[in-house]
Amino acid sequence: MSGYMYYMGFCGTVKYSEDDECLYGQVLMPEHPGDTVTYEGQSVVEIIKSFHEAVDDYIELKKELK
């Protein structure tokens, strides 16, 4: 299983790990190839929340670094 989510102009992947029995993903950022933002959750609700929090944290970090 895999797919994509969108939030605040960011796109993130969603994959399922059979070994860990969890959902996980990474924010796709081709304009910032050195930046890696990942997230995970045990349910659809958790992965969406985790993705949103990861994007919010990334945006806040970029503001602080300016």
Residue pairs with C-beta under 8 A, 6 or more apart in sequence:
1 14
1 15
1 16
2 13
2 14
2 15
2 16
3 13
3 14
4 11
4 12
4 13
4 14
5 11
5 12
5 13
5 14
5 25
5 47
5 48
5 51
6 12
7 51
7 52
7 55
8 55
8 56
8 59
10 27
10 28
10 29
10 55
10 58
11 27
11 28
12 25
12 26
12 27
12 28
12 39
12 51
12 54
12 55
13 25
13 26
13 28
14 23
14 24
14 25
14 47
15 23
15 24
15 25
16 22
16 23
16 24
17 23
17 24
21 42
22 40
22 41
22 42
23 40
23 41
23 42
23 43
23 44
23 46
23 47
24 38
24 39
24 40
24 41
24 47
25 38
25 39
25 40
25 47
25 51
26 36
26 37
26 38
26 39
27 37
27 38
27 39
27 51
27 54
27 55
27 58
29 35
29 37
35 58
37 54
37 55
37 57
37 58
38 54
39 47
39 50
39 51
39 53
39 54
40 47
40 50
41 47
41 48
41 49
41 50
